[in-house]
Amino acid sequence: MPPGPGSRDPYAGVQPLADRFGLTSTQALKLRQYAALLAEDERAPTTVRDPQRVIDDHLADALVALSLPALREASVTADIGAGAGVPGVILAVALPGAQVTLIEGSSRKCEFLKAVAEAVELENLVVVHARAESWEAGMGRMDLVTARAVAPLQVVCEYAAPLLKVGGALLVWRGRRDREAERAASTACEVLGLTPSEPLRVHPYAGAEHRHLHLMTKTRETPSRFPRRPGMAAKRPLGGA
């Protein structure tokens, strides 16, 4: 709902963000609607409820990845461990020409995501109740897989690699760099057919520190023994614990 006369608009920060990334007024409105759902809907599976923090920590943090051609050019994407819909819902708004599938293992979270898709009128968004390892319909079909706050980096690599086409890419949002985790992920990538790029430091909003995007390109087919059965990637991670 828009604010009443004389009242402060808690979502005023959405429009400058939309302008920064070249989004239309319709896209700005959809981002505003989504931000309000995250901040105000009691069903939203997030602890971030302050509207400005939603705009910064969720919307801006997701949109900053639009600088990457691998994201802008993807036609078929999947967001694994979608949770409250960050970054998947935001990318579906920003990239209306892309088909975005949200993969989420919690039925409660899936219900919220479906409500979001209906409320924000996102026709390019599909919600799938499944684990990434079990989503057979997506195997080998994705141009891009995204993940934020899902699992250790090498585990995310194993979740994503079987879903990607050769030439596709995995994009992972992370905070402060962890060299040991990156080495483990590099080892996993060698097994899975992925080639990692140097992590990209980004500045989604003023005051944001230690924000990085990790991009891994699928350069050859993933061995047929992947995906392993659900739970094994986390229990026995490639590249070590």
Buried (B, 14 or more C-beta within 10 A) or exposed (E): EEEEEEEEEBBEBBBEBBEBBEBEEEBBBBBBBBBBBBBEBEEBBBEBEEBBBBBBBBBBBBBBBBEBEBBBEBEBBBBBBBBBBBBBBBBBBBBBEBBBBBBBBBEEBBBBBBBBBEBBEBEBBBBBBBBBBEBEEBBEBBBBBBBBEBBBBBBBBBBBBBBBBEEBBBBBBBEEEBEEBBBBBBBBBEBBBBBBEEBBEBEBBEEBEEBBBBBBBBEEBBEEEBBBEBEBBBEEBBBEE
